[in-house]
Amino acid sequence: MLEKRVELEGMKVEEIEKCHSDIKKLREEMASINNSHFLDDKKKLTSRRDVPSYPKYHLSQETVEALRHPTFDVWQWEPNEMLSCLEHMYNDLDLVKGFNMNPITLKRWLICIHDNYQVNPFHNFRHCFCVTQMMYSMICLCSLQEIFTQVDILILMTAAVCHDLQHPGYNNTYQINARTELAVRYNDISPLENHHCAVAFQIFSQPDCNIFSTFDPEAFKQIRQGIITLILATDMARHGEILDSFKHKVDSFDFSDEEHVTCLKMVLIKCCDISNEVRPMEVAEPWVDCLLEEYFMQSDREKAESLPVAPFMDREKVTKPTAQIGFIKFVLIPMFETVMKLFPQIEEVMIQPLRESRDRYEELKQIDDAMNEVQKKKSENLTMGKKK
């Protein structure tokens, strides 16, 4: 049977089986190091779904081209295909050859990344892929390789891949209010984002998954700090602080100023992290359903545990239009419009879809409001009729 199975690039089936075995061993070792127990009830880093066999998947030229654009449909791909797409991005950006990465190590790392995203409605491996593909499309669209160093490109891509590792499906507010293990460990300061960073570098600490093994200690230190800075920037509690800092720099932006460049990279990963509404409606809208499902799971748990419940997460108070209108108008559009000052080419392909999405949800809200008004009048008439 083995002879008939498909060979992988750079390794045969026997080697990928060894890879899976190594990943299993890696997880067990990671779980036992210093008794560093993280989130799950079993107190160890375990797979939340089967590790993909990761067979060789040939990307068509059409797919390769589509990957470079924000319109890419992220819903039609299986995990092994998404892994192949991620691998292609690293190769296409010349990160593999340019930094002398071992291609097999890259594969092992991507498998382990997949393995450490949980099966949440929203914060799952497909979301990881979504954010990374949007980062890749921004790098292409804005010609960032002509502006940033290759190390910066590596940091941007890798932070996007790792930014939600082991997300439990309950946000920082829940972690802090419920006084969870993570909130206690990180003193209520971005507990989830700190955890994502810790898991990422636990994975890198394993030789079989260390895509940075060719870097000297000083270069690795720079990469590590860069990735940590970007992942921590994805905490929405810091949104105003980060965007205000960028706004103060953007009109006299200096690409030779390290502080300016770092701030831009923080804003770029923030844009990618919450960029679903940039995509076509048929791609974007299912993500709203996924996010609301995750919100409702949290608010139901908060009610059961007598914890505060945010109105935007309460299934009795929120609708898709009300969930999206304010977020698009007051978070997404202002941030993307600020980035547009540096990269005007994003207006047509990123900001215009946001404006259209805002308009569509406002129309839906008007329809909802009209229907609610009709329903209200019917109820009033029934009540009046009964009184008579």
Salt bridges, closest charged atoms under 4 A:
GLU17 OE2 - ARG5 NH2 3.17
ASP22 OD2 - LYS18 NZ 2.88
ASP22 OD2 - ARG108 NH2 3.76
ASP40 OD1 - ARG48 NH2 3.71
GLU65 OE2 - HIS69 NE2 2.92
GLU87 OE2 - LYS107 NZ 3.12
ASP92 OD2 - ARG68 NH1 2.97
ASP115 OD2 - ARG27 NH1 2.49
ASP152 OD1 - LYS265 NZ 2.70
ASP164 OD2 - HIS127 NE2 3.16
ASP164 OD2 - HIS163 NE2 2.92
ASP164 OD1 - HIS196 NE2 3.24
GLU181 OE1 - LYS43 NZ 3.33
GLU181 OE2 - ARG185 NH2 2.88
GLU241 OE2 - ARG238 NH2 3.05
ASP251 OD1 - LYS341 NZ 3.84
ASP257 OD2 - HIS260 NE2 3.78
GLU259 OE2 - LYS249 NZ 3.71
ASP273 OD1 - HIS127 NE2 3.20
ASP273 OD1 - HIS163 NE2 3.03
GLU285 OE2 - LYS320 NZ 2.75
GLU285 OE1 - ARG360 NH1 3.67
ASP289 OD1 - LYS320 NZ 3.16
GLU294 OE2 - HIS123 ND1 2.45
ASP300 OD2 - ARG315 NH2 2.63
GLU305 OE2 - ARG301 NE 3.06
ASP314 OD1 - LYS303 NZ 2.85
GLU316 OE2 - LYS303 NZ 3.87
GLU337 OE2 - ARG355 NH2 3.07
GLU347 OE2 - ARG355 NH1 3.14
ASP359 OD1 - ARG358 NE 3.08
GLU362 OE2 - LYS329 NZ 3.44
ASP369 OD2 - LYS365 NZ 2.91
